[in-house]
Amino acid sequence: MRARRKYKKLGRTSAHRLSMLSNLVMSLYEHESLQTTIDRAKEASRLADKLVTLGRKGQVHHRRLAAKVLWRKEIVSKLFDDISKRNLERPSGHTRIIRLPARRGDAASMVIWQLVDRPTPKTEVVDATPKEESVQKSPEKDTEVVEVSSSDE
């Protein structure tokens, strides 16, 4: 039974738990997607949503409150300049949790935890022109030396 518990302890002391959650949130803001356990993601989502709300307000006081949790300046500036600007119309629910199969070894429930309004990754365009190959026999051994030359040159 829940019995008025406000948060999950996650098997850690309070200082370790707060440090772990702030590190998870900083990693989320830096990479915009990460893989973790479901309990950690649910607890850290609460903190991440509160920080995006602070970023949407955008004043110096709110930046200092966010800096208490996110101690890397570049992450704080990314939150206030980039992430909060993308979430201006969204009132809440700035993160999503996608379930994955259980982790091997301890069968922990794993998830992908990501920002909802993150930019789509850019795909690299691969040149489809065929490359010419020339095969030569090496005089010393019976090995082949393959030289690949592009037709663009």
C-alpha positions in Angstrom: 0.0 0.0 0.0 1.2 3.5 -0.9 0.5 4.9 2.6 1.1 8.6 1.8 4.6 8.1 0.5 5.6 11.1 -1.6 8.4 9.5 -3.5 10.3 6.2 -3.9 13.5 5.8 -1.9 15.2 3.8 -4.6 17.3 2.0 -2.0 19.5 5.0 -1.4 20.1 7.6 1.3 18.5 11.0 0.6 21.7 12.7 -0.5 22.6 9.8 -2.9 19.1 9.7 -4.3 19.0 13.5 -5.0 22.4 13.3 -6.6 21.4 10.4 -8.7 18.2 12.0 -9.9 19.9 15.3 -10.7 22.6 13.4 -12.7 19.8 11.5 -14.6 18.0 14.8 -15.4 21.3 16.4 -16.6 22.0 13.4 -18.8 18.5 13.6 -20.2 18.9 17.3 -21.0 22.3 16.7 -22.6 21.5 13.7 -24.7 17.7 14.1 -24.9 17.2 10.4 -24.6 18.6 7.7 -22.3 18.0 4.2 -21.0 17.3 3.5 -17.3 15.1 1.5 -15.0 11.4 2.4 -14.8 11.4 3.5 -11.2 14.3 5.9 -11.7 12.7 7.3 -14.8 9.3 7.9 -13.1 11.0 9.6 -10.1 13.3 11.7 -12.3 10.4 12.7 -14.6 8.8 14.6 -11.8 12.0 16.6 -11.3 12.6 17.1 -15.1 9.1 18.4 -15.6 9.5 20.9 -12.7 12.8 22.2 -14.2 11.3 22.7 -17.6 8.5 24.7 -16.0 11.2 26.8 -14.3 12.8 27.2 -17.7 9.6 28.4 -19.2 9.3 31.2 -16.7 12.8 32.3 -17.6 13.8 34.8 -15.0 17.1 35.0 -13.1 15.5 33.7 -9.9 14.3 30.6 -11.8 17.6 30.1 -13.4 19.3 30.1 -10.0 16.7 27.6 -8.7 17.5 25.3 -11.6 21.2 25.7 -11.1 20.8 24.3 -7.6 19.8 21.0 -9.1 21.7 21.1 -12.4 25.2 22.2 -11.5 26.7 22.3 -15.0 26.2 25.8 -16.6 25.9 24.6 -20.1 23.0 22.2 -19.2 21.2 25.1 -17.4 21.7 27.4 -20.4 20.5 24.6 -22.8 17.4 24.1 -20.6 16.5 27.8 -20.6 17.5 28.6 -24.1 16.5 25.5 -26.1 14.4 23.0 -24.3 12.0 25.4 -22.6 11.5 27.3 -25.9 10.4 24.1 -27.6 7.9 23.4 -24.7 6.1 26.7 -24.5 2.7 25.4 -25.6 2.9 22.2 -23.6 1.5 22.7 -20.1 3.1 19.5 -18.7 4.3 16.0 -19.6 7.6 17.0 -21.1 9.1 13.5 -21.0 8.0 10.2 -22.3 8.7 6.6 -21.1 8.9 3.8 -23.6 9.2 0.3 -22.1 11.9 -2.1 -23.1 12.5 -5.8 -22.4 13.8 -6.6 -18.9 17.5 -6.3 -18.3 19.5 -9.5 -18.4 21.1 -10.4 -15.1 18.6 -8.9 -12.6 15.4 -8.7 -14.7 14.9 -5.0 -13.9 12.2 -3.3 -16.0 14.1 -1.1 -18.5 12.8 2.0 -20.3 13.9 4.6 -22.8 13.3 8.0 -21.2 13.3 10.9 -23.6 12.1 14.4 -24.1 8.8 14.7 -26.0 9.7 17.6 -28.2 13.2 16.6 -29.1 14.4 17.2 -32.6 14.5 14.3 -34.9 17.9 12.9 -35.5 19.4 13.8 -38.9 20.0 10.9 -41.1 23.1 10.9 -43.2 22.6 10.7 -47.0 24.7 7.8 -48.4 26.1 8.2 -51.9 24.6 5.4 -54.0 27.1 5.5 -56.9 29.0 2.2 -57.3 32.7 2.2 -56.5 35.3 0.6 -58.8 37.5 -2.1 -57.4 40.8 -3.3 -58.7 42.3 -6.5 -57.5 46.1 -7.1 -57.8 48.2 -10.0 -56.7 51.0 -9.2 -54.3 54.3 -10.4 -55.7 55.6 -11.6 -52.3 52.7 -13.7 -51.1 49.5 -15.0 -52.6 47.4 -12.3 -50.9 45.2 -9.9 -52.7 45.5 -6.1 -52.4 42.2 -4.4 -53.0 42.2 -0.8 -54.0 38.9 1.1 -53.9 38.5 4.2 -55.9 35.4 6.3 -56.1 34.0 7.4 -59.4 33.7 10.9 -58.1 37.4 11.6 -58.3 
